[in-house]
Amino acid sequence: MENLTTPSDRIEIVELQANGFTFRCRTCGMANTGYPVILLHGFPETSQMWTRVLLSLSAQGYRCLAPDLRGYSPGARPAEIADYTIDKIASDVIALANLVGFAKFHLVAHDWGAGCGWTVVQLYPDRVQSWAALSIPHMAAFETAKKTDSDQQQRSWYMGFFQLPLIPELMFGLMTGGNPSSLWKLSAPEEVADYLTVFGNFEGRKATINWYRANHKLPIQYGDVHLPTLLLWGNQDIAVGRTGVAATKQYMKGEYSFVELDAGHTLVQEQFDLVDRQIQELIQRHSIEK
């Protein structure tokens, strides 16, 4: 176990070795005595997106870890597309949890991080105390929507584009190199600066886009979820429509809460107070003595 003792009022960036890779991680409140929380970022962001949430949770006594996931951490960029399947990325989460001594943890995730989170819940349910998914519904519900719902198919057009070799990296490079604030218009300047450490170079863009290429067909089957689950979704989300979100309920066999927000896809930036409150309420309900 790493000797991580970050106080509750400061975020520290550390490098952790897991699954043969080096992950850049943000930690906060690791000297606390409360329950562990792991937070997973989405695309195209980094763990920087969780800064305010990390500080809020750690102020309540929780111990928080937010990694820059495989492909985002410079020391975790394998060359092969097959190395970015979602089950391998989920195993990184468990390896990091093992490293810092999180035997069981609350899990919070957004976008592709939520895709990884649904995978952790599927493959390692005994490790998760509660699960909060932001923007992304149950993966089986989402996959069905992409196959059968014309609205979701239109929203997911870019996933097909990302299957092309080289062109997405070049196009994304033009977007981030020209006026990056237009891509991340709801993000703070310090967030944009951190995102550019990944997306401002070709290797970072290729590694993160490889998530789409490796998971064009998901490597595992997703079934019922018995864990306490919260799904937050913005009804103005340009990437995720209502069909998959509504279909998520059929897979929920335990406590399930769905909260529809008047927001788009970037829920933390758009509705921080509501998102933070919902996450904290879930975690508080399901924290037990260690």
Stockholm file with secondary structure:
# STOCKHOLM 1.0

chainA/1-290         MENLTTPSDRIEIVELQANGFTFRCRTCGMANTGYPVILLHGFPETSQMWTRVLLSLSAQGYRCLAPDLRGYSPGARPAEIADYTIDKIASDVIALANLVGFAKFHLVAHDWGAGCGWTVVQLYPDRVQSWAALSIPHMAAFETAKKTDSDQQQRSWYMGFFQLPLIPELMFGLMTGGNPSSLWKLSAPEEVADYLTVFGNFEGRKATINWYRANHKLPIQYGDVHLPTLLLWGNQDIAVGRTGVAATKQYMKGEYSFVELDAGHTLVQEQFDLVDRQIQELIQRHSIEK
#=GR chainA/1-290 SS CCCCCCCTTCEEEEEEEETTEEEEEEEECTTSCSCEEEEECCTTCCGGGGHHHHHHHHHTTCEEEEECCTTTSTTCCCSSGGGGCHHHHHHHHHHHHHHHTCSSEEEEEETHHHHHHHHHHHHCGGGEEEEEEESCCCHHHHHHHHHHCHHHHHHTHHHHHTTSSSHHHHHHHHHHHHCHHHHTTTSCHHHHHHHHHHHTSHHHHHHHHHHHHHTSSCSSCCCCBCSCEEEEEETTCSSCCHHHHHHGGGGBCSCEEEEEESSCSCHHHHSHHHHHHHHHHHHHHTCCCC
#=GC SS_cons         CCCCCCCTTCEEEEEEEETTEEEEEEEECTTSCSCEEEEECCTTCCGGGGHHHHHHHHHTTCEEEEECCTTTSTTCCCSSGGGGCHHHHHHHHHHHHHHHTCSSEEEEEETHHHHHHHHHHHHCGGGEEEEEEESCCCHHHHHHHHHHCHHHHHHTHHHHHTTSSSHHHHHHHHHHHHCHHHHTTTSCHHHHHHHHHHHTSHHHHHHHHHHHHHTSSCSSCCCCBCSCEEEEEETTCSSCCHHHHHHGGGGBCSCEEEEEESSCSCHHHHSHHHHHHHHHHHHHHTCCCC
//
